Each structure stands twice: as C-alpha cells, then as structure tokens.
Amino acid sequence: MQAQQFEHFAPIIRSLTPAELAGAPTLYEKLLLATEGNLDVCYAPFEHINPAARMVIVGITPGRTQMLNAIKEVRRQLDQGAGSHEALKAAKQTGAFSGAMRPNLISLLDGVGLNRWLGIASCDALFDSASHLVQTASVLRNPVFVGGENYNGAPNMTKHPLLQRQLLSQFGEDIKALPNAVFIPLGDKVAEALHYLSCKGLLSQDRILDGLPHPSGANAERIAYFLGKKNRESLSSKTNPEKLDKAKSLMISRVLALA
C-alpha cells in the first residue's frame, strides 16, 4: 500500500507549479486522500522506514511546514532522476520535525541522556551523520487538517473513525517494521495514542518512553523548565512543575535502564 501511494502521487508532485510547491490551495486539492466534515487528510511522502532504527521519535501528524518541505525535497530528487527509495528517504530526513521545533527536540532528547545511550555527542547527529539510528514518524502518517489548520489532537484520533483507521493501519504497519526500537512520543496526545496501540496488542508498553514536553515553540516555558533554563519561581500558572519534574526523573531513569 505504501509503494502504491507514492507511485500514485509521484507524477502529481512532479507536475506541481511553483505556487503549489509553496502551499497554494490547489496543492491540497491535488493531494487529498480523505475528507470528513471539516477534517481533511492529505498525502505527504513520509513512507520511508529504517528497520535498523534504535529509536523512533513520534509526533502527532506532519504539519504544513513538514509537508511542504518533504514535497519540495521529493520533487527535487525526482527531477534529478532519483528512484523511489532514495527520494522517500531524502524527503523523510528533510521534512521530519523540520522548522523551529527541531532545535527544541534535540535539546530535550539530549536533556534526558538519549544521546549518551545512542553513543553520540548530541542528538542533532540523528538528522545528519547518525540518521541510521533513528526513525522519525507520526502516529497519523499523512497530514491532517481541521478547518484548514494543523491537527492538534481534536477530534480524538483513537475515537474518530477516519483517524482511527489511519492510526491502526498505517502506524500499526510501521511498528511491525521497527522491531528493535523504543518509541519516544512527543506530547500527551501521542503518548495516549501509543498506549492505545499497546492495548490493541501492536506495541509493548516497555518500548514506550513517554514524558517529554512537546517541542513546539508554543510550549517554550515547559521546555525551558524541563531543561533547567527557567526556575520554578518564575513559571506562569499554566505550567505544572511537579508533573514535569516527575516526568523528567522517570524518563532519565528509564533511559539509564536501557543500557
């Protein structure tokens, strides 16, 4: 099914205009996979799997920025004569967690010692020289938009029929292809989805390492506190330091136990 999706959309991607590559409305019409009410699911070239990965970094769904970056890279690869495998691999490395969230993500992974477990100086290498150690993924592999905006967890993907099918079939398929990896969910909604998949028998609980705050720039205060860059006294009422302290302590101990 993965190969069939890319083979269907590759000619469409090759025919996109400069305006569409920049995000013109007709892009979403051409890449539409499914729609229900105000919810749209569009294709993005994120099928590549690294079966040797030791760690899977799991987001909720590719956002608009990640989608556009991946499409541009696939187009560039195809224009240069690359095959499907090479084009999809390059798109995954370019589009996954690209944009402003990547520096936050790297700092969070390093902050709980995952770089030391992997034997690298910093997790920034996962997006370059150490890419063989990681798989980047989303529990909803294809971008989901609600009312034209990036999906943020509502409606609940474990209960909404269209999203539930994507979660169980596509991400369930990805899990089977990653037998030796631990899964790092980014945010509570993704953690909930992984535990849902665990209850369905698709993923062992001991392979889920949850607790990191989401690396989005909108989560700046929680990230700063988690990383020790902001003290408790200066936190706003929106941040729960006890929850973050507990999550960080538990995650560090679990990462140490991996060794």
C-alpha positions, 0 to 999 in steps of 0.5 A: 500500500505504501509503494502504491501511494507514492507511485500514485502521487509521484507524477502529481508532485512532479507536475506541481507549479511553483505556487503549489510547491509553496502551499497554494490551495490547489496543492491540497486539492491535488493531494487529498486522500480523505475528507470528513466534515471539516477534517481533511487528510492529505498525502505527504511522502513520509513512507520511508522506514529504517528497520535498523532504527534504535529509536523512533521519535513520534509526533502527532501528524506532519504539519504544513511546514513538514509537508511542504518541505518533504514535497519540495525535497521529493520533487527535487530528487525526482527531477534529478532522476532519483528512484523511489527509495532514495527520494522517500528517504531524502524527503523523510530526513528533510521534512521530519520535525523540520522548522523551529521545533527541531532545535527544541527536540534535540535539546530535550532528547539530549536533556534526558541522556538519549544521546549518551545511550545512542553513543553520540555527542548530541542528538542533532547527529540523528538528522545528519551523520547518525540518521541510521539510528533513528526513525522519525514518524507520526502516529497519523502518517499523512497530514491532517487538517481541521478547518484548514489548520494543523491537527492538534489532537481534536477530534480524538484520533483513537475515537474518530473513525477516519483517524482511527483507521489511519492510526491502526493501519498505517502506524500499526504497519510501521511498528511491525517494521521497527522491531528493535526500537523504543518509541519516544512520543512527543506530547500527551496526545501521542503518548495516549495514542501509543498506549492505545496501540499497546492495548490493541496488542501492536506495541509493548508498553516497555518500548514506550518512553513517554514524558517529554514536553512537546517541542513546539515553540508554543510550549517554550516555558515547559521546555525551558523548565524541563531543561533547567533554563527557567526556575520554578519561581518564575513559571506562569500558572499554566505550567505544572512543575511537579508533573514535569519534574516527575516526568523528567526523573522517570524518563532519565531513569528509564533511559539509564535502564536501557543500557 
